[in-house]
């Protein structure tokens, strides 16, 4: 799709996503090698936003699998429509099982979940497997066949192979170590908090009407806050919300009581608010 990482960087920028060279290069290689991207890093640094930007820049439909503890095959891959099957069994009452079995395990009784949906799609899609580190290690096995050969095996129907190769982005907040088998199938991409200069550029792109000096000050203050021992450091999206809040309140500087009272936009825990107030006197 692209001839160089610079083309990728420009295309991402067109969606409002400011990519580092590492991000642009990884996306370029993933498209060339047809391998998934495993984006790992703190919450709120743009991992999920990368998948959204890829869908926008390629014009592909986004299919999202939101991971959580207890996620199983029925929610990730597929399940059978038992109510519809039961109705069919009632309709076929009196027939031998050999006659009925072929009638209830057909495509019309299959409920495709995100993984199978991305494989069956006739058009190329972007598959986002969000927060993969939240599922149990045993559940990772569901992903391996999809990520390895872009196919899914259903015992009753056989193997379904992708008609087109999806662009796959897996995100992880690094709350647990992922399996070697999963990592081996992906291109690894670490996304960290941006530098103050990069965050200033992000603010300029995402917050219309933001004064240059105010944007620089916001980025510098947020960088200082992230250096403190906090329960949860502010994410990039929260920095954007803070900038929008200051503009909405008509404030043109980050110092003073008025700006300090908006710290709840950046910080979500009482102890973090106390730490910032004490250390930075905002």
N, C-alpha and C positions, 0 to 999 in steps of 0.2 A: 504493500500500500504506500510505502514511503521509500525514498531513495537514500535518505540519510537521517541521522539523529537531529540535524538542524531543522529538517522538514517536520519531524515529530514535535520538536519544541515550538515551532511556529504554529502548528495546527492546534496544540494544546493551549497556547496563548490566545488563540482565536476564540476559545471557549471560556476564557477568563481564568484558566489554570496556568500559573507560572511555574514551569518545571525546571528543576536543576538539570545539569548535564547528565548526572547519573540516572535520573528518572527518564529523560528523553532517550538515552542510550538503551536502557533496559526495555522500554516499550518498542523501540526499533528492532532490537534483537528478538524480542518475543514474537513480533509479527513475522520476522524472517525465519526463525527456527520453529515457529508454531508451538511454542512452549508457554505454559501458564506463568504468571508473575505472582510471586509471594511477597507482598508488601508488608513489612513489619516495622513497628515503631510505636511511640506513645499515642494514646487516643487523641484524636482531633488535629492531626498534622497533615491530613489530606489524602489518606490512603483510599477511603471510600470515594472521595471526590475525584480521584484519578480514574476510577472505573466509570463514573458518571460522565467525565470529560471525554473518555474514549468512546463511549456510546454516542455522545453528541457530535464529536468530530468525524466519526465514521458513518453516522446516520444509521447505526445499528440499534436494534431493540435491546434494552437492558433487561436481563433476567437475574433476579437477586435471590440468593439463598441466605437468609439471616440465620446464623448458627446460634445455638443455645444449648445449655446442659440438658441432656435427655433427647436431643434430636435423633430420630431414627429413620430407617429406610422409607417408611410410609410418608414421612414429611419431606424427605430430601430427594428421593428417587421416584417412587411410584407406589400406588396401592390400587387394589381392585375396588370397584364400586359394588359393595356387598348388597346394598338395597336393590340395585338394578339386577344383580345376579339372582337374588332371591325371587324377584318377580319372574325372571325367566325360568327358574326352576319350577315355580308354581304353574307357569304356562305349559312346561314340558312334563308335567306330572304324569307318571305312568310309563315313561320311557326308561330304557336302560342307561346306566351311568356312562357307558361308552358313547352313547348318542348325545347325551346332555353335555358332557365335558367340553366338547369342541364348541358348543354354543355359548358357554358362559366365560370362556377365557379368550375372548376376541378383543380387537382394538376398541370396540365400542364400550367395553366394560373397564377399560384402563384409565385411571386418573393420573395424569403425568404431573409430577412435582418438578421443581426447578432444574435439577440435574438432567432428568429425562427430557424435559421440555427444551433445554438448550441443544440436546443431541438431535431431537426430532424436527427442530425448526428448519423449514426449507430455505429460509434466508439466514445469512450469517448474523450472529448475535454477540453481545458482550455478556459473559457470565460472571457475576460477582458473588463470590463465596465470602461473606462478611463475618469477621471475628471467628475464624476457623479454630482459634485456640480455645474456644469455649466448649467445643465438643469433646467427648471422651476419645481416647486413643483408638478404641475399637471401632468407633464410628468413622474414623479417617479412612478405613478400608473401603467405605462406600465411594470415596473420591478417587481412589487409585486407578480403577479401570477407566473412569472418565478422563482423568488427567493423562494417563499413559497412552491410550489409543483412541480417545474420544468415541467410546462405544459403551453400551450398556447391555448386559445380559439378563433377560427375563426368562426364567425356566419354561414358562408356558408358551412363550412366543419365539424364543431364540435370541440372537444377538442383534441389537439395533446399532448401526454405525452412523455417525454424523454425516449428513449430506453436505455440510460445510463446516469448516473448522472454526469454533467460536474463539473469540479473544477472552481469556480467562484471567481474572484478578482475584487472588485470595488475600485477605487482610488478616493481620494478627497484631494484637496488642502485647504479645509476648508474655501472657500471664502463665503459660506453661510451655515446655519444650515440645515442639512438633516432632513427629517421627522422621527418621532418616529417609524412609521410603517416600514420604510426601515431599520433603525438601528436594530430593534427588530429581523429582519430576518437574521442578520449577526453576525459574530464574529468580534469585534472591535480590530483593531491593529493600534497603533500610532507609526509611524516611524519618528524619528527626525534626525537632523544632527548627524553624528557619532562623537564619541570622537576622539581627535587627534590620540590616539593609534589605534583605529579601522580604522580610515581613512588611517593611515600609512599601515595597513595590506591590505586594499583594493587597495592602490596604488601598493604595492609589488605584488599583485596578477594580477593586470590589466595592469601594465606598465612594460614590459620585459626590463631588463637591467638597472632598476632604482637603483642607489647606495643607500645603507641603510641610510647613513647620509642625503643625499639629500631628500629622501622620508620623513624622520622624520621632517626635516626643513619645507618642503612644508606643511605637515599636521599641524604643529604648527602655521605657518604664516596664513594659511587659517582659522584656529580656531580663531586667533586674529582678522582677517578681519570680520568674522561673528559677533563678539561682537560689531562692530561699527554700528552707526545708518545709515544703507544703505537703498537705495530704493529696491535693490534686492541682497540678500546675495548669494555668489557663491554656486552652487550645487556640489554634489559629481562628477557628470560627467564633470563639468568645472574644478574641481581640477585635474581630470585625464588628461584632455586636457592640463592643465598648465604644469603638470609633463612631458608630452610628448613633449611639446613645448620647455621646458628647455633642454631636452635631444637632441632634434633636433638641437638646437642652440649651443650645446656643452658646456653648462653651468653646473657647479657643485655646485653652491650655489645660494640661493634665494636673497641675498643682492646685492647691486651695481646697476649701471644704466642699464646694459644689462638686468638683471632679472626684474627690475622695469618697463622697457619698454614693458614687456609682460603682464602687468596687464589687458590689454584689452581682454585677453583670459578668465580671471576670471570674470571681471566686464563689464556690458553692458550699463551703464549710465555714462555720463560725470561727474555728481555730485558725483557719487560713486568713480570714479577714483580720483577726487580731494580730497575727504575725506580720502581715503587710503593713498594718497601721503602726505597729511598734517599730519595725525595721526601716520603713521608707517614709513614715510620717505623712501619708497621703490622706 
